[in-house]
């Protein structure tokens, strides 16, 4: 009996397009650009608008409101950025963006220093040569940063850094070792608070009527123009240090290695059999009485031996008149 069998059409397996090597890390570069744009808006755009449009930066209230506006805008932009990356971003993306922003800032500072040195050495009468050198240095450094962000080795390194949890809000083993973790966070915050207080206390006060000092980066061959990175250092630096302190204290107790150590420490502390109040009082009384008796015994023995050795002329005590009565300051 013949059976008709319908052969399935032959299909060629579709190979997913392989990611080009030079496009590896493109999302990291886009994230770096967006982050730098957000930083410019927070630390430059808002203070510029505050000073040139509102004219409200000469008083403490104006500075405080400016800091509040910067914090609110930074929080909103950060929320939007986190939502854009999604709930589960590519491993290493967050760490790559942070490291990329730091590298770009370093490249800008190096370019500013080199351009300032060229301008100081050859003057501003070099035509477009000095400006061309400065721009070429900036382009070269940015190209090096982009090249580094697209390397597979950098990707693997960022994945390892991201796995430590420095750039995520998710805690590690949330329900374990809570008491020891909270104590560690409190200790870290106390140390940071002491450091911030010492910094503020030793900071030279700003004269009345003078604007607070800011961190300005000189722009070469611009006729003395500069970019203000941080306004009102007396307020901005302590606020940024406080934010960094809270983030560091929150994240350091979630590092897998350190968190496991804290969890094990609390587990061992729970195994300790603590003495009762009555037994503690009894043991304290015994220790104090023993110390007092030993002190009295050593005093009597020392006095007796001293008297005996003086009688046999082993120890000679000088007369009171021979003792130097000159006060020593």
PAMAR-526615 format. One line per field, with one value per residue: x, y, z of N, C-alpha, C, O in turn; residue number from 0. Coordinates in steps of 0.2 Angstrom, whole numbers, plus 5000, padded with zeros to 4 digits. Example, Ala and Ser with C-alpha at 12.3 -4.5 7.8 and 13.67 -1.06 7.14 Angstrom:
n_px = [5066  5064]
n_py = [4972  4989]
n_pz = [5039  5035]
ca_px = [5062  5068]
ca_py = [4978  4995]
ca_pz = [5039  5036]
c_px = [5066  5064]
c_py = [4984  5000]
c_pz = [5039  5039]
o_px = [5071  5067]
o_py = [4983  5006]
o_pz = [5042  5040]
resi = [0  1]
***
This chain:
n_px = [5004  5003  5009  5006  5018  5022  5034  5044  5047  5064  5073  5085  5095  5095  5107  5111  5114  5131  5139  5147  5164  5169  5158  5156  5151  5144  5132  5137  5145  5135  5127  5137  5138  5125  5125  5135  5129  5118  5125  5131  5120  5115  5126  5130  5121  5109  5115  5119  5108  5101  5110  5110  5097  5088  5095  5099  5109  5117  5114  5112  5100  5097  5108  5105  5092  5096  5105  5095  5087  5096  5098  5085  5083  5094  5090  5078  5083  5092  5082  5075  5086  5088  5076  5076  5087  5082  5075  5084  5098  5111  5125  5138  5136  5132  5143  5152  5147  5149  5163  5167  5163  5171  5183  5182  5181  5193  5201  5196  5202  5215  5217  5214  5225  5236  5233  5233  5246  5252  5247  5253  5266  5269  5261  5246  5247  5249  5241  5230  5237  5240  5227  5223  5232  5227  5214  5217  5223  5212  5203  5211  5212  5199  5196  5204  5198  5185  5189  5194  5182  5176  5183  5184  5191  5189  5176  5174  5180  5172  5161  5164  5166  5154  5147  5150  5141  5141  5134  5121  5104  5100  5100  5112  5108  5097  5089  5098  5110  5107  5108  5122  5126  5119  5125  5138  5136  5132  5144  5152  5146  5147  5161  5163  5155  5163  5174  5169  5164  5176  5183  5174  5175  5188  5189  5192  5183  5171  5173  5162  5150  5157  5157  5155  5169  5172  5174  5182  5187  5199  5197  5207  5214  5203  5201  5201  5190  5180  5175  5163  5164  5160  5149  5150  5159  5160  5148  5143  5153  5153  5140  5140  5150  5143  5132  5140  5145  5133  5130  5141  5142  5130  5131  5143  5141  5134  5143  5148  5158  5162  5149  5146  5155  5151  5138  5142  5149  5138  5131  5140  5140  5127  5128  5135  5134  5127  5131  5121  5113  5115  5126  5136  5137  5142  5155  5161  5163  5171  5183  5187  5189  5200  5209  5211  5216  5228  5235  5237  5244  5256  5261  5264  5274  5283  5286  5292  5303  5310  5313  5321  5332  5337  5342  5353  5362  5361  5353  5353  5346  5345  5348  5335  5339  5348  5341  5336  5328  5324  5311  5305  5300]
n_py = [4994  5010  5025  5042  5054  5069  5079  5090  5107  5111  5121  5134  5136  5151  5161  5171  5189  5193  5202  5217  5219  5232  5239  5234  5238  5249  5254  5257  5268  5277  5278  5285  5297  5302  5303  5312  5323  5325  5328  5340  5348  5348  5353  5364  5370  5373  5381  5392  5396  5400  5410  5420  5422  5422  5428  5425  5421  5426  5425  5415  5408  5408  5400  5388  5385  5383  5372  5363  5363  5357  5345  5339  5339  5331  5319  5316  5315  5304  5294  5293  5288  5276  5269  5269  5260  5249  5235  5224  5227  5225  5215  5224  5236  5247  5249  5252  5264  5273  5272  5276  5289  5295  5293  5302  5314  5315  5315  5328  5336  5334  5339  5352  5356  5354  5363  5375  5375  5376  5388  5397  5395  5399  5409  5419  5423  5413  5410  5399  5388  5384  5382  5372  5362  5359  5355  5344  5336  5334  5327  5315  5310  5307  5298  5288  5284  5280  5269  5261  5258  5250  5238  5220  5215  5226  5225  5213  5216  5226  5219  5211  5220  5226  5215  5215  5224  5238  5247  5246  5245  5234  5224  5212  5196  5200  5198  5193  5194  5207  5215  5217  5222  5235  5241  5242  5250  5262  5265  5268  5279  5288  5290  5296  5307  5314  5317  5325  5336  5340  5345  5355  5363  5368  5375  5390  5404  5413  5430  5443  5448  5443  5432  5414  5403  5393  5379  5380  5376  5380  5386  5384  5396  5404  5417  5419  5412  5400  5384  5381  5369  5365  5374  5385  5379  5378  5373  5363  5353  5347  5342  5333  5324  5319  5313  5303  5296  5290  5282  5274  5268  5261  5252  5245  5235  5226  5220  5204  5196  5204  5205  5192  5189  5198  5192  5179  5183  5188  5177  5169  5177  5175  5163  5164  5162  5172  5179  5180  5194  5194  5185  5192  5204  5198  5192  5204  5210  5201  5202  5216  5216  5207  5214  5225  5219  5213  5225  5231  5221  5221  5234  5233  5223  5230  5241  5235  5228  5239  5246  5236  5235  5247  5247  5239  5246  5244  5252  5269  5283  5299  5314  5326  5339  5338  5335  5341  5356  5364  5370  5362  5366]
n_pz = [5000  4995  5002  5003  5006  5012  5009  5020  5016  5012  5023  5025  5038  5048  5051  5065  5063  5065  5077  5073  5076  5078  5082  5094  5111  5107  5113  5126  5122  5118  5130  5138  5131  5133  5147  5150  5144  5152  5164  5160  5159  5172  5180  5174  5164  5172  5183  5175  5170  5181  5186  5176  5171  5182  5192  5205  5214  5224  5237  5252  5253  5239  5234  5241  5235  5222  5223  5227  5216  5207  5212  5211  5197  5193  5199  5192  5179  5181  5185  5173  5164  5170  5168  5154  5151  5156  5165  5166  5161  5149  5155  5162  5156  5164  5173  5162  5157  5168  5170  5157  5157  5167  5160  5149  5155  5161  5149  5144  5154  5153  5140  5142  5150  5142  5131  5138  5142  5129  5125  5135  5132  5118  5116  5111  5098  5089  5078  5070  5074  5087  5092  5084  5087  5100  5098  5090  5100  5109  5101  5098  5111  5114  5104  5108  5120  5115  5107  5118  5124  5116  5116  5118  5129  5138  5139  5146  5158  5163  5165  5176  5185  5186  5191  5205  5210  5212  5205  5205  5213  5219  5233  5241  5246  5255  5267  5277  5289  5294  5306  5308  5296  5296  5307  5302  5291  5298  5305  5295  5289  5300  5300  5288  5290  5300  5293  5283  5291  5296  5284  5281  5292  5292  5280  5272  5276  5265  5260  5265  5254  5243  5229  5231  5229  5214  5204  5190  5174  5163  5146  5132  5121  5120  5124  5138  5143  5152  5159  5170  5182  5195  5205  5219  5229  5243  5247  5237  5236  5250  5249  5238  5243  5254  5247  5240  5251  5257  5247  5245  5258  5258  5247  5250  5259  5252  5244  5237  5243  5255  5261  5263  5273  5283  5286  5290  5302  5310  5311  5319  5331  5335  5340  5352  5370  5381  5396  5412  5420  5434  5436  5429  5437  5448  5444  5440  5452  5459  5450  5453  5467  5467  5460  5468  5480  5475  5471  5484  5490  5482  5485  5498  5498  5490  5498  5510  5505  5500  5512  5519  5510  5511  5524  5524  5516  5502  5494  5492  5498  5493  5503  5507  5504  5494  5483  5467  5466  5456  5446  5432  5416]
ca_px = [5000  5008  5007  5009  5022  5023  5041  5044  5052  5070  5075  5091  5096  5096  5112  5110  5120  5136  5140  5154  5169  5170  5152  5155  5151  5141  5127  5141  5146  5128  5126  5142  5136  5119  5127  5139  5124  5114  5129  5132  5113  5114  5131  5132  5115  5105  5118  5120  5101  5100  5113  5109  5090  5085  5099  5097  5114  5121  5112  5112  5094  5098  5112  5101  5087  5100  5107  5089  5085  5101  5097  5079  5084  5098  5086  5074  5087  5094  5076  5074  5091  5087  5071  5078  5091  5077  5075  5090  5103  5117  5130  5144  5134  5132  5150  5156  5145  5153  5171  5168  5162  5177  5189  5181  5182  5201  5203  5195  5206  5222  5217  5214  5231  5240  5231  5235  5254  5254  5246  5258  5273  5269  5256  5240  5248  5251  5236  5226  5241  5239  5220  5223  5235  5223  5208  5219  5224  5206  5200  5215  5211  5192  5196  5207  5192  5180  5193  5194  5176  5174  5187  5182  5194  5186  5169  5174  5182  5166  5156  5167  5165  5146  5145  5151  5135  5142  5130  5114  5101  5098  5105  5114  5105  5094  5087  5103  5115  5104  5111  5129  5126  5117  5130  5143  5133  5132  5151  5155  5143  5150  5168  5162  5153  5169  5179  5166  5164  5183  5184  5170  5178  5195  5188  5192  5176  5171  5172  5155  5149  5161  5154  5159  5173  5169  5179  5182  5192  5201  5197  5213  5213  5196  5201  5200  5184  5181  5169  5162  5162  5156  5148  5149  5162  5158  5141  5143  5158  5150  5134  5143  5153  5138  5129  5145  5145  5127  5130  5146  5140  5124  5133  5149  5139  5132  5148  5147  5164  5161  5142  5146  5159  5146  5133  5145  5150  5132  5129  5144  5138  5121  5130  5138  5130  5129  5130  5116  5115  5118  5133  5140  5139  5147  5161  5164  5165  5177  5189  5189  5192  5206  5214  5213  5220  5235  5238  5239  5250  5262  5263  5267  5280  5288  5289  5296  5310  5314  5316  5326  5338  5340  5345  5360  5365  5361  5349  5355  5341  5348  5344  5330  5343  5352  5336  5335  5322  5322  5306  5306  5294]
ca_py = [5000  5016  5031  5048  5058  5076  5081  5097  5111  5112  5127  5135  5139  5158  5163  5178  5193  5193  5209  5219  5221  5239  5241  5232  5243  5255  5256  5261  5275  5281  5280  5290  5304  5305  5305  5319  5329  5326  5331  5347  5351  5349  5357  5370  5373  5375  5387  5397  5399  5403  5416  5425  5424  5423  5433  5423  5416  5430  5424  5408  5406  5407  5394  5382  5383  5381  5365  5359  5362  5353  5338  5337  5338  5325  5313  5315  5312  5297  5290  5292  5284  5269  5267  5268  5254  5243  5231  5220  5230  5221  5215  5228  5242  5252  5250  5254  5271  5276  5272  5280  5296  5297  5294  5308  5320  5315  5318  5335  5340  5334  5343  5359  5357  5354  5369  5380  5375  5379  5395  5400  5395  5402  5415  5418  5425  5408  5409  5393  5382  5382  5379  5365  5357  5358  5351  5337  5332  5332  5322  5309  5307  5304  5292  5282  5282  5276  5263  5257  5256  5245  5232  5214  5215  5231  5223  5208  5219  5229  5214  5209  5226  5226  5209  5217  5227  5245  5252  5243  5246  5228  5221  5205  5193  5206  5196  5190  5199  5214  5219  5218  5227  5241  5243  5244  5257  5267  5266  5271  5286  5292  5291  5301  5313  5317  5319  5331  5341  5343  5349  5362  5368  5371  5379  5397  5407  5418  5437  5445  5452  5440  5425  5408  5400  5388  5375  5382  5374  5385  5384  5387  5400  5407  5424  5419  5409  5394  5380  5380  5362  5364  5380  5386  5373  5377  5369  5358  5348  5343  5339  5328  5319  5316  5308  5298  5292  5286  5277  5269  5264  5256  5247  5241  5229  5221  5216  5197  5194  5207  5203  5185  5189  5201  5187  5174  5186  5189  5170  5167  5181  5172  5157  5166  5162  5178  5178  5184  5201  5193  5183  5198  5208  5194  5192  5210  5211  5197  5205  5222  5214  5204  5219  5229  5215  5212  5231  5232  5216  5223  5240  5231  5220  5235  5245  5231  5227  5245  5247  5231  5236  5253  5245  5235  5251  5243  5258  5275  5288  5306  5319  5331  5345  5336  5335  5347  5359  5369  5368  5360  5368]
ca_pz = [5000  4994  5006  5000  5011  5010  5012  5022  5012  5015  5025  5027  5045  5047  5056  5067  5061  5070  5079  5071  5081  5079  5085  5101  5115  5105  5118  5131  5120  5118  5137  5140  5128  5136  5154  5150  5142  5158  5169  5158  5161  5180  5184  5170  5162  5177  5186  5170  5169  5188  5187  5170  5170  5189  5196  5212  5217  5229  5244  5255  5250  5232  5233  5243  5230  5216  5225  5227  5209  5203  5215  5208  5190  5193  5201  5187  5173  5183  5184  5165  5162  5173  5164  5147  5151  5157  5171  5166  5156  5147  5160  5161  5153  5169  5174  5157  5156  5173  5168  5151  5159  5170  5155  5145  5160  5161  5143  5144  5159  5150  5134  5145  5153  5136  5128  5142  5141  5123  5125  5139  5129  5112  5116  5107  5092  5084  5073  5072  5075  5094  5093  5080  5092  5106  5096  5088  5106  5111  5096  5099  5117  5113  5100  5112  5124  5111  5106  5124  5126  5111  5116  5121  5136  5142  5141  5151  5164  5166  5167  5182  5190  5187  5195  5212  5213  5214  5201  5206  5219  5222  5239  5240  5252  5259  5274  5281  5292  5294  5312  5307  5290  5298  5311  5297  5288  5303  5307  5289  5289  5305  5298  5282  5293  5303  5287  5280  5296  5297  5278  5281  5298  5290  5274  5273  5274  5260  5263  5264  5247  5237  5227  5233  5224  5210  5200  5183  5169  5157  5139  5129  5115  5120  5127  5145  5144  5156  5160  5178  5183  5201  5208  5226  5232  5250  5247  5232  5238  5255  5247  5234  5247  5258  5243  5239  5258  5258  5242  5247  5264  5256  5242  5252  5263  5247  5240  5239  5248  5261  5263  5266  5279  5288  5287  5295  5308  5314  5313  5325  5336  5338  5344  5359  5376  5385  5404  5415  5424  5441  5435  5427  5443  5453  5441  5440  5459  5460  5447  5456  5473  5466  5458  5474  5484  5472  5472  5491  5491  5479  5488  5505  5497  5488  5504  5514  5501  5500  5519  5520  5506  5514  5530  5522  5512  5495  5491  5496  5497  5494  5508  5503  5502  5488  5477  5463  5467  5451  5442  5425  5412]
c_px = [5004  5005  5010  5012  5024  5030  5041  5049  5059  5071  5082  5092  5098  5101  5111  5116  5125  5138  5147  5158  5170  5164  5151  5156  5148  5136  5131  5143  5140  5127  5131  5140  5130  5121  5130  5134  5120  5119  5130  5125  5113  5119  5133  5126  5111  5108  5118  5113  5099  5103  5111  5102  5087  5088  5098  5102  5118  5120  5112  5106  5094  5102  5109  5096  5091  5102  5101  5086  5089  5100  5091  5080  5089  5095  5081  5077  5090  5088  5075  5079  5090  5082  5072  5083  5087  5079  5082  5094  5108  5122  5136  5142  5134  5139  5154  5154  5149  5160  5172  5167  5168  5183  5188  5182  5190  5204  5202  5200  5214  5222  5218  5221  5236  5239  5234  5243  5256  5253  5251  5265  5274  5265  5250  5241  5251  5246  5232  5230  5240  5232  5220  5226  5231  5217  5211  5220  5217  5203  5204  5213  5204  5192  5199  5202  5187  5183  5193  5188  5173  5178  5184  5185  5191  5179  5169  5176  5176  5161  5158  5165  5158  5144  5146  5145  5136  5137  5123  5111  5099  5103  5106  5112  5102  5092  5092  5108  5113  5107  5118  5130  5124  5122  5136  5142  5134  5139  5154  5152  5146  5157  5168  5160  5158  5173  5176  5166  5171  5185  5180  5173  5184  5195  5188  5186  5177  5170  5165  5155  5153  5158  5159  5163  5170  5175  5178  5188  5193  5200  5202  5210  5206  5195  5199  5194  5185  5174  5168  5159  5158  5155  5148  5152  5161  5152  5141  5147  5155  5144  5136  5146  5148  5134  5133  5145  5139  5128  5135  5144  5134  5127  5139  5147  5135  5137  5148  5152  5163  5154  5143  5150  5155  5141  5136  5147  5144  5130  5133  5142  5132  5122  5133  5132  5132  5127  5124  5118  5118  5125  5138  5142  5144  5154  5165  5167  5171  5183  5191  5192  5199  5211  5216  5217  5228  5238  5241  5245  5256  5265  5266  5274  5285  5291  5293  5303  5314  5317  5321  5332  5341  5344  5352  5364  5366  5358  5351  5350  5345  5344  5340  5334  5346  5347  5336  5328  5320  5316  5307  5299  5294]
c_py = [5006  5022  5037  5052  5064  5078  5089  5101  5112  5119  5128  5139  5146  5159  5170  5183  5194  5201  5211  5221  5228  5242  5238  5238  5250  5258  5259  5268  5280  5283  5285  5297  5306  5307  5311  5324  5330  5330  5339  5351  5353  5354  5363  5374  5376  5381  5393  5400  5403  5410  5422  5427  5426  5428  5431  5419  5420  5429  5417  5405  5404  5401  5388  5380  5381  5374  5361  5358  5357  5346  5335  5335  5332  5319  5311  5312  5305  5292  5288  5287  5277  5266  5265  5262  5248  5239  5227  5222  5225  5221  5219  5235  5248  5254  5254  5262  5275  5277  5277  5288  5299  5298  5300  5314  5320  5318  5325  5339  5340  5339  5351  5361  5358  5361  5375  5381  5378  5386  5399  5400  5399  5408  5414  5421  5420  5406  5403  5387  5380  5379  5373  5360  5354  5353  5344  5333  5329  5326  5315  5306  5304  5298  5286  5280  5278  5269  5258  5254  5251  5238  5226  5214  5220  5229  5217  5211  5223  5225  5211  5214  5227  5221  5211  5221  5235  5249  5249  5245  5240  5225  5214  5202  5197  5204  5193  5195  5206  5218  5221  5223  5234  5245  5246  5250  5263  5269  5270  5278  5290  5294  5297  5307  5317  5320  5325  5337  5344  5347  5355  5366  5371  5374  5386  5400  5412  5425  5439  5450  5449  5434  5420  5405  5394  5384  5376  5379  5378  5382  5387  5391  5402  5414  5424  5415  5402  5391  5379  5373  5361  5371  5380  5380  5372  5373  5363  5352  5344  5339  5332  5322  5316  5311  5302  5293  5288  5280  5271  5265  5259  5250  5242  5235  5224  5218  5209  5195  5197  5205  5196  5185  5192  5196  5181  5177  5186  5182  5167  5171  5178  5166  5158  5165  5167  5177  5182  5190  5199  5190  5188  5202  5204  5194  5198  5212  5207  5200  5211  5220  5211  5209  5223  5225  5214  5219  5232  5227  5219  5229  5238  5228  5225  5239  5241  5230  5233  5247  5243  5233  5242  5252  5242  5240  5248  5248  5264  5280  5295  5310  5324  5337  5344  5336  5341  5350  5364  5366  5367  5361  5364]
c_pz = [5000  4999  5004  5006  5008  5013  5014  5018  5016  5017  5027  5033  5044  5053  5058  5065  5067  5071  5077  5077  5083  5082  5092  5106  5113  5110  5124  5129  5120  5125  5140  5137  5132  5144  5154  5148  5148  5164  5167  5160  5168  5182  5180  5167  5167  5181  5182  5170  5176  5189  5182  5169  5177  5193  5203  5215  5222  5236  5246  5252  5243  5230  5235  5238  5224  5217  5225  5220  5205  5206  5211  5201  5189  5194  5195  5181  5175  5182  5177  5162  5164  5169  5157  5146  5152  5163  5172  5160  5155  5153  5158  5158  5158  5171  5168  5156  5162  5171  5162  5152  5162  5165  5151  5149  5160  5155  5142  5148  5156  5144  5137  5147  5147  5132  5132  5142  5135  5122  5129  5136  5123  5111  5112  5100  5087  5079  5075  5073  5082  5095  5089  5084  5097  5104  5093  5094  5109  5107  5097  5105  5117  5109  5104  5117  5121  5109  5112  5125  5122  5111  5120  5128  5141  5144  5146  5158  5167  5168  5174  5187  5191  5192  5203  5215  5214  5210  5200  5212  5223  5227  5238  5247  5257  5266  5278  5283  5293  5300  5310  5301  5292  5303  5307  5293  5292  5305  5301  5288  5294  5303  5293  5285  5296  5298  5284  5284  5296  5290  5279  5286  5296  5283  5275  5271  5269  5262  5261  5258  5241  5235  5229  5228  5221  5207  5193  5179  5163  5150  5135  5122  5114  5123  5134  5147  5148  5157  5168  5179  5190  5204  5215  5229  5239  5251  5243  5234  5244  5253  5243  5238  5252  5254  5242  5246  5258  5253  5243  5253  5262  5251  5245  5256  5259  5243  5242  5244  5255  5265  5267  5273  5285  5291  5292  5301  5313  5316  5319  5331  5339  5342  5351  5364  5380  5392  5406  5418  5430  5441  5433  5432  5447  5450  5441  5447  5461  5457  5451  5463  5472  5464  5464  5479  5482  5472  5479  5493  5488  5482  5495  5503  5494  5494  5508  5511  5501  5506  5520  5516  5508  5520  5529  5517  5505  5491  5495  5494  5498  5499  5504  5501  5495  5482  5474  5464  5462  5447  5435  5421  5406]
o_px = [5009  4999  5016  5009  5027  5030  5038  5054  5059  5070  5085  5088  5103  5100  5111  5121  5123  5138  5152  5156  5170  5164  5146  5160  5149  5135  5128  5142  5141  5125  5129  5140  5130  5118  5129  5135  5119  5116  5130  5126  5111  5118  5137  5125  5109  5105  5118  5112  5096  5101  5111  5100  5083  5086  5097  5101  5124  5123  5113  5106  5092  5101  5109  5095  5088  5101  5101  5085  5087  5100  5090  5077  5087  5095  5081  5075  5090  5089  5074  5078  5091  5082  5070  5082  5090  5084  5085  5094  5109  5124  5139  5146  5137  5141  5158  5158  5152  5163  5177  5171  5170  5187  5193  5185  5193  5208  5207  5203  5217  5227  5221  5224  5240  5244  5236  5246  5261  5257  5253  5268  5278  5265  5249  5236  5254  5247  5230  5227  5239  5231  5216  5224  5230  5215  5207  5219  5217  5200  5201  5212  5202  5188  5197  5201  5185  5179  5191  5187  5168  5177  5180  5181  5190  5177  5165  5174  5175  5158  5153  5163  5156  5139  5142  5144  5132  5136  5120  5114  5097  5109  5103  5114  5105  5093  5090  5110  5117  5109  5120  5134  5127  5123  5139  5146  5136  5141  5157  5156  5147  5159  5171  5162  5159  5176  5179  5167  5172  5188  5183  5173  5186  5200  5184  5183  5182  5165  5162  5159  5152  5155  5165  5161  5166  5181  5173  5194  5188  5202  5202  5205  5203  5190  5196  5192  5191  5169  5173  5154  5153  5160  5146  5149  5161  5152  5139  5145  5155  5143  5133  5145  5149  5132  5131  5146  5140  5126  5134  5146  5134  5124  5139  5150  5133  5135  5148  5150  5162  5154  5140  5148  5155  5139  5133  5146  5144  5127  5131  5142  5131  5118  5134  5127  5137  5122  5122  5124  5123  5129  5143  5148  5148  5159  5171  5172  5176  5189  5197  5197  5203  5217  5222  5222  5232  5245  5246  5249  5262  5271  5272  5279  5291  5297  5298  5308  5320  5323  5326  5338  5347  5349  5357  5368  5371  5360  5349  5350  5347  5338  5341  5332  5348  5350  5335  5324  5314  5316  5311  5294  5289]
o_py = [5007  5023  5037  5054  5065  5079  5093  5098  5113  5124  5124  5144  5148  5158  5175  5180  5195  5205  5208  5223  5230  5248  5240  5242  5255  5264  5264  5272  5286  5289  5289  5302  5312  5312  5315  5330  5336  5334  5343  5357  5358  5358  5367  5380  5382  5386  5398  5407  5408  5414  5428  5432  5430  5431  5436  5414  5417  5431  5413  5399  5399  5397  5383  5374  5376  5370  5355  5352  5353  5341  5329  5330  5328  5314  5305  5307  5301  5287  5282  5283  5272  5260  5260  5258  5243  5241  5226  5219  5220  5226  5219  5239  5253  5260  5258  5266  5280  5283  5280  5292  5304  5303  5303  5318  5326  5321  5329  5344  5345  5342  5355  5366  5363  5364  5380  5387  5382  5390  5405  5405  5403  5412  5409  5421  5421  5401  5403  5382  5373  5374  5368  5354  5348  5348  5339  5327  5323  5321  5310  5300  5298  5294  5280  5274  5273  5264  5252  5248  5247  5234  5228  5212  5218  5230  5218  5209  5222  5226  5211  5213  5228  5222  5207  5221  5237  5255  5250  5245  5239  5225  5210  5204  5198  5208  5191  5199  5210  5224  5227  5228  5239  5251  5251  5254  5268  5275  5275  5283  5296  5300  5302  5313  5323  5326  5330  5343  5350  5352  5360  5372  5377  5377  5388  5399  5416  5425  5437  5454  5451  5430  5420  5406  5390  5387  5374  5379  5380  5377  5394  5389  5403  5416  5429  5416  5399  5394  5377  5371  5357  5375  5375  5376  5367  5370  5357  5346  5338  5333  5327  5316  5310  5305  5296  5287  5282  5275  5265  5258  5253  5245  5236  5230  5219  5214  5207  5191  5194  5205  5195  5181  5190  5195  5179  5173  5185  5180  5164  5168  5178  5164  5153  5168  5167  5174  5187  5191  5202  5192  5188  5204  5207  5195  5199  5215  5210  5200  5212  5223  5213  5209  5225  5228  5215  5219  5235  5229  5218  5230  5241  5229  5224  5240  5244  5230  5233  5249  5245  5232  5243  5255  5243  5237  5250  5250  5264  5282  5296  5310  5325  5340  5349  5335  5346  5347  5367  5360  5371  5359  5364]
o_pz = [5004  4998  5003  5011  5003  5019  5010  5016  5022  5012  5030  5034  5041  5059  5054  5065  5072  5066  5078  5082  5089  5084  5095  5106  5116  5111  5127  5133  5122  5127  5144  5141  5134  5146  5159  5151  5150  5167  5171  5162  5170  5186  5182  5168  5166  5182  5184  5170  5176  5192  5184  5167  5177  5197  5207  5218  5224  5240  5242  5250  5241  5226  5232  5237  5221  5213  5222  5218  5201  5202  5210  5198  5185  5191  5194  5178  5170  5180  5175  5158  5160  5167  5154  5141  5150  5167  5177  5155  5158  5155  5152  5158  5157  5172  5170  5154  5160  5172  5162  5150  5161  5166  5149  5146  5160  5155  5140  5146  5156  5143  5134  5146  5147  5131  5129  5142  5134  5119  5127  5137  5122  5106  5109  5096  5082  5075  5081  5074  5083  5098  5092  5084  5099  5107  5095  5094  5111  5110  5097  5105  5120  5111  5103  5118  5123  5109  5111  5128  5123  5107  5125  5133  5146  5150  5151  5163  5173  5173  5179  5193  5197  5195  5207  5221  5218  5213  5195  5217  5228  5226  5234  5252  5263  5271  5284  5280  5292  5299  5311  5301  5290  5302  5308  5293  5290  5305  5302  5287  5293  5304  5293  5283  5296  5299  5283  5282  5297  5291  5277  5285  5298  5281  5280  5266  5268  5266  5256  5256  5236  5240  5230  5222  5224  5207  5190  5182  5160  5149  5134  5119  5109  5124  5137  5153  5147  5156  5171  5177  5190  5205  5218  5232  5241  5257  5245  5234  5244  5255  5244  5237  5253  5256  5242  5245  5260  5254  5242  5253  5265  5252  5243  5256  5261  5238  5248  5249  5260  5271  5272  5277  5290  5296  5297  5306  5319  5321  5323  5337  5345  5345  5355  5364  5384  5393  5403  5420  5432  5445  5435  5433  5450  5454  5442  5448  5464  5460  5452  5464  5476  5466  5465  5481  5485  5474  5480  5496  5492  5482  5496  5507  5496  5494  5511  5514  5502  5507  5523  5519  5508  5522  5533  5515  5501  5486  5501  5488  5504  5499  5498  5496  5491  5476  5477  5462  5462  5445  5432  5423  5402]
resi = [0  1  2  3  4  5  6  7  8  9  10  11  12  13  14  15  16  17  18  19  20  21  22  23  24  25  26  27  28  29  30  31  32  33  34  35  36  37  38  39  40  41  42  43  44  45  46  47  48  49  50  51  52  53  54  55  56  57  58  59  60  61  62  63  64  65  66  67  68  69  70  71  72  73  74  75  76  77  78  79  80  81  82  83  84  85  86  87  88  89  90  91  92  93  94  95  96  97  98  99  100  101  102  103  104  105  106  107  108  109  110  111  112  113  114  115  116  117  118  119  120  121  122  123  124  125  126  127  128  129  130  131  132  133  134  135  136  137  138  139  140  141  142  143  144  145  146  147  148  149  150  151  152  153  154  155  156  157  158  159  160  161  162  163  164  165  166  167  168  169  170  171  172  173  174  175  176  177  178  179  180  181  182  183  184  185  186  187  188  189  190  191  192  193  194  195  196  197  198  199  200  201  202  203  204  205  206  207  208  209  210  211  212  213  214  215  216  217  218  219  220  221  222  223  224  225  226  227  228  229  230  231  232  233  234  235  236  237  238  239  240  241  242  243  244  245  246  247  248  249  250  251  252  253  254  255  256  257  258  259  260  261  262  263  264  265  266  267  268  269  270  271  272  273  274  275  276  277  278  279  280  281  282  283  284  285  286  287  288  289  290  291  292  293  294  295  296  297  298  299  300  301  302  303  304  305  306  307  308  309  310  311  312  313  314  315  316  317  318  319  320  321  322  323  324  325  326  327  328]
***
